[in-house]
């Protein structure tokens, strides 16, 4: 098979908005081009590192007495996305990551169960729209939050993907039909 430069892509965000969140009950997109439901709220700027997916699919070798591999058993499957939100005071970011009851005047951080949400990240790559949809994502870990004079206060998190009703952790949609000018 020959090489094809059209398959070489970068994860460049869409300039009109690229990170969104909605309740799990919101209608989930099933392609890269359809407008999001009004329940999706913008999460603002993301750091220049973008979105990092940590996908783990490990299997265990089962060997016989002669040390020959006779089977491979699924041991662990998981998916986590790491993202750093640059808009620390964005209310949707605060509600999703630190305090579901956050207000403009008060953010109460402490124990509590964080509800899962649907996350969508829109990109434009090689003139095509690409969309990552996490149907059920839960904030599983936080980066340190540094309050310094010479640095942005950011909110870095790991979004743990829980399997949906189809057993899938996330979806990547690419719009092959519509070429979009960068």
DRENDO-1510 file (C-alpha; in Angstrom, 1 decimal, always signed):
<recs>
REC; n; res; u; v; w
REC; 1; UNK; +0.0; +0.0; +0.0 .
REC; 2; UNK; +1.3; +3.4; -0.9 .
REC; 3; UNK; +1.8; +6.3; +1.5 .
REC; 4; UNK; -0.9; +8.9; +1.6 .
REC; 5; UNK; -0.3; +12.4; +3.0 .
REC; 6; UNK; -4.0; +12.9; +3.5 .
REC; 7; UNK; -3.7; +10.4; +6.4 .
REC; 8; UNK; -1.1; +12.5; +8.2 .
REC; 9; UNK; -2.8; +14.7; +10.7 .
REC; 10; UNK; -2.2; +17.1; +13.6 .
REC; 11; UNK; -4.6; +17.8; +16.5 .
REC; 12; UNK; -5.3; +21.5; +15.8 .
REC; 13; UNK; -8.3; +22.9; +17.6 .
REC; 14; UNK; -11.2; +24.5; +15.7 .
REC; 15; UNK; -10.9; +28.3; +16.1 .
REC; 16; UNK; -14.7; +28.6; +16.8 .
REC; 17; UNK; -14.6; +26.5; +20.0 .
REC; 18; UNK; -13.0; +23.2; +20.7 .
REC; 19; UNK; -13.8; +21.9; +24.2 .
REC; 20; UNK; -17.3; +21.2; +25.4 .
REC; 21; UNK; -19.2; +19.5; +28.3 .
REC; 22; UNK; -22.8; +18.4; +28.7 .
REC; 23; UNK; -24.7; +16.1; +31.1 .
REC; 24; UNK; -24.6; +12.5; +30.2 .
REC; 25; UNK; -28.2; +12.7; +29.3 .
REC; 26; UNK; -27.6; +15.2; +26.4 .
REC; 27; UNK; -27.8; +13.9; +22.9 .
REC; 28; UNK; -24.4; +12.8; +21.9 .
REC; 29; UNK; -22.9; +13.7; +18.5 .
REC; 30; UNK; -22.3; +10.8; +16.1 .
REC; 31; UNK; -20.3; +12.6; +13.4 .
REC; 32; UNK; -17.7; +15.4; +13.1 .
REC; 33; UNK; -19.9; +18.1; +11.5 .
REC; 34; UNK; -23.3; +18.2; +13.1 .
REC; 35; UNK; -23.8; +21.1; +15.5 .
REC; 36; UNK; -23.8; +20.2; +19.2 .
REC; 37; UNK; -26.9; +20.2; +21.2 .
REC; 38; UNK; -27.6; +23.4; +23.2 .
REC; 39; UNK; -26.9; +21.5; +26.4 .
REC; 40; UNK; -23.2; +21.5; +25.6 .
REC; 41; UNK; -21.2; +24.4; +27.2 .
REC; 42; UNK; -17.8; +25.7; +26.2 .
REC; 43; UNK; -14.8; +24.9; +28.4 .
REC; 44; UNK; -12.7; +27.8; +27.1 .
REC; 45; UNK; -9.0; +27.7; +26.3 .
REC; 46; UNK; -6.8; +24.6; +26.6 .
REC; 47; UNK; -3.1; +24.7; +27.0 .
REC; 48; UNK; -0.8; +24.4; +24.1 .
REC; 49; UNK; -0.1; +20.7; +24.9 .
REC; 50; UNK; -3.7; +20.0; +23.7 .
REC; 51; UNK; -5.4; +16.8; +24.5 .
REC; 52; UNK; -3.4; +13.7; +25.5 .
REC; 53; UNK; -5.0; +10.3; +25.3 .
REC; 54; UNK; -3.6; +7.4; +27.5 .
REC; 55; UNK; -5.2; +4.3; +26.1 .
REC; 56; UNK; -4.3; +1.0; +27.8 .
REC; 57; UNK; -5.1; -2.4; +26.3 .
REC; 58; UNK; -3.1; -5.0; +28.1 .
REC; 59; UNK; -3.3; -8.7; +27.7 .
REC; 60; UNK; -1.8; -11.6; +29.7 .
REC; 61; UNK; +0.0; -14.4; +28.1 .
REC; 62; UNK; -1.1; -17.9; +29.2 .
REC; 63; UNK; +1.7; -20.5; +28.7 .
REC; 64; UNK; +1.7; -24.2; +28.8 .
REC; 65; UNK; +4.3; -26.4; +30.5 .
REC; 66; UNK; +6.6; -26.0; +27.6 .
REC; 67; UNK; +6.4; -22.2; +28.0 .
REC; 68; UNK; +4.6; -21.8; +24.7 .
REC; 69; UNK; +2.0; -19.1; +24.6 .
REC; 70; UNK; -1.4; -20.9; +24.2 .
REC; 71; UNK; -3.8; -18.0; +24.9 .
REC; 72; UNK; -4.0; -14.3; +25.4 .
REC; 73; UNK; -6.4; -13.0; +28.0 .
REC; 74; UNK; -7.7; -9.5; +28.3 .
REC; 75; UNK; -6.2; -8.1; +31.5 .
REC; 76; UNK; -7.0; -4.4; +31.5 .
REC; 77; UNK; -8.6; -1.9; +29.2 .
REC; 78; UNK; -8.9; +1.8; +30.0 .
REC; 79; UNK; -8.8; +5.2; +28.5 .
REC; 80; UNK; -7.9; +8.5; +30.1 .
REC; 81; UNK; -7.5; +12.0; +28.6 .
REC; 82; UNK; -5.3; +14.6; +30.1 .
REC; 83; UNK; -6.1; +18.2; +29.5 .
REC; 84; UNK; -5.1; +21.5; +31.0 .
REC; 85; UNK; -7.8; +24.1; +31.1 .
REC; 86; UNK; -6.3; +27.6; +30.8 .
REC; 87; UNK; -9.4; +29.5; +31.9 .
REC; 88; UNK; -9.3; +28.7; +35.6 .
REC; 89; UNK; -12.3; +30.9; +36.4 .
REC; 90; UNK; -14.5; +29.5; +33.6 .
REC; 91; UNK; -17.6; +28.4; +35.5 .
REC; 92; UNK; -18.2; +25.3; +33.4 .
REC; 93; UNK; -14.6; +24.2; +34.1 .
REC; 94; UNK; -14.9; +24.9; +37.8 .
REC; 95; UNK; -18.2; +23.0; +38.0 .
REC; 96; UNK; -16.8; +20.0; +36.0 .
REC; 97; UNK; -13.5; +19.8; +37.8 .
REC; 98; UNK; -13.7; +21.2; +41.4 .
REC; 99; UNK; -17.2; +22.0; +42.6 .
REC; 100; UNK; -20.5; +21.2; +40.9 .
REC; 101; UNK; -22.1; +24.0; +43.0 .
REC; 102; UNK; -19.5; +26.6; +42.1 .
REC; 103; UNK; -20.7; +30.2; +41.7 .
REC; 104; UNK; -18.9; +33.4; +40.6 .
REC; 105; UNK; -18.2; +34.2; +44.2 .
REC; 106; UNK; -17.5; +30.8; +45.8 .
REC; 107; UNK; -15.7; +27.6; +44.9 .
REC; 108; UNK; -15.9; +25.0; +47.6 .
REC; 109; UNK; -13.3; +22.2; +47.1 .
REC; 110; UNK; -13.6; +19.0; +49.1 .
REC; 111; UNK; -14.9; +15.5; +49.3 .
REC; 112; UNK; -17.7; +14.6; +47.0 .
REC; 113; UNK; -18.7; +12.3; +44.2 .
REC; 114; UNK; -18.2; +13.9; +40.8 .
REC; 115; UNK; -20.9; +13.0; +38.3 .
REC; 116; UNK; -19.9; +11.7; +34.9 .
REC; 117; UNK; -20.3; +14.1; +31.9 .
REC; 118; UNK; -20.1; +13.9; +28.1 .
REC; 119; UNK; -17.0; +15.7; +26.7 .
REC; 120; UNK; -16.5; +16.8; +23.1 .
REC; 121; UNK; -13.2; +18.1; +21.6 .
REC; 122; UNK; -13.3; +19.5; +18.0 .
REC; 123; UNK; -10.3; +19.7; +15.8 .
REC; 124; UNK; -9.5; +20.6; +12.3 .
REC; 125; UNK; -6.8; +18.6; +10.6 .
REC; 126; UNK; -5.6; +18.2; +7.0 .
REC; 127; UNK; -8.7; +20.3; +6.0 .
REC; 128; UNK; -11.1; +17.9; +7.7 .
REC; 129; UNK; -13.1; +18.1; +10.8 .
REC; 130; UNK; -12.2; +15.6; +13.6 .
REC; 131; UNK; -14.2; +15.2; +16.8 .
REC; 132; UNK; -13.5; +13.2; +19.9 .
REC; 133; UNK; -16.5; +12.3; +22.0 .
REC; 134; UNK; -16.2; +10.9; +25.5 .
REC; 135; UNK; -19.8; +9.7; +26.3 .
REC; 136; UNK; -19.1; +9.2; +30.0 .
REC; 137; UNK; -16.1; +10.9; +31.5 .
REC; 138; UNK; -15.2; +11.4; +35.2 .
REC; 139; UNK; -12.5; +13.6; +36.6 .
REC; 140; UNK; -10.1; +11.1; +38.1 .
REC; 141; UNK; -7.1; +13.2; +39.0 .
REC; 142; UNK; -5.9; +16.8; +39.3 .
REC; 143; UNK; -2.6; +18.4; +38.5 .
REC; 144; UNK; -1.2; +20.8; +41.1 .
REC; 145; UNK; -2.9; +24.2; +41.0 .
REC; 146; UNK; -0.1; +26.8; +41.2 .
REC; 147; UNK; -0.9; +30.4; +42.2 .
REC; 148; UNK; +2.1; +32.4; +40.9 .
REC; 149; UNK; +2.6; +35.9; +39.7 .
REC; 150; UNK; +4.4; +34.9; +36.6 .
REC; 151; UNK; +2.3; +31.9; +35.5 .
REC; 152; UNK; -1.3; +31.3; +34.5 .
REC; 153; UNK; -3.4; +29.5; +37.1 .
REC; 154; UNK; -4.6; +26.4; +35.3 .
REC; 155; UNK; -6.7; +23.4; +36.0 .
REC; 156; UNK; -5.1; +20.2; +34.7 .
REC; 157; UNK; -7.2; +17.0; +35.0 .
REC; 158; UNK; -7.4; +13.4; +33.9 .
REC; 159; UNK; -10.7; +12.5; +32.5 .
REC; 160; UNK; -11.3; +8.8; +33.0 .
REC; 161; UNK; -13.5; +7.3; +30.3 .
REC; 162; UNK; -16.1; +4.9; +31.5 .
REC; 163; UNK; -17.5; +2.3; +29.0 .
REC; 164; UNK; -20.8; +3.3; +27.4 .
REC; 165; UNK; -23.7; +1.0; +26.6 .
REC; 166; UNK; -21.7; -0.4; +23.7 .
REC; 167; UNK; -18.6; -1.0; +25.8 .
REC; 168; UNK; -16.7; +1.9; +24.1 .
REC; 169; UNK; -14.7; +4.5; +26.0 .
REC; 170; UNK; -14.5; +7.2; +23.4 .
REC; 171; UNK; -15.2; +7.8; +19.7 .
REC; 172; UNK; -13.2; +9.6; +17.0 .
REC; 173; UNK; -15.3; +11.0; +14.1 .
REC; 174; UNK; -13.7; +12.4; +11.0 .
REC; 175; UNK; -15.7; +14.3; +8.3 .
REC; 176; UNK; -14.3; +12.9; +5.1 .
REC; 177; UNK; -16.8; +14.7; +2.9 .
REC; 178; UNK; -16.4; +18.3; +3.7 .
REC; 179; UNK; -13.1; +20.1; +3.2 .
REC; 180; UNK; -12.8; +23.1; +5.5 .
REC; 181; UNK; -10.3; +25.9; +5.0 .
REC; 182; UNK; -8.0; +26.4; +7.9 .
</recs>
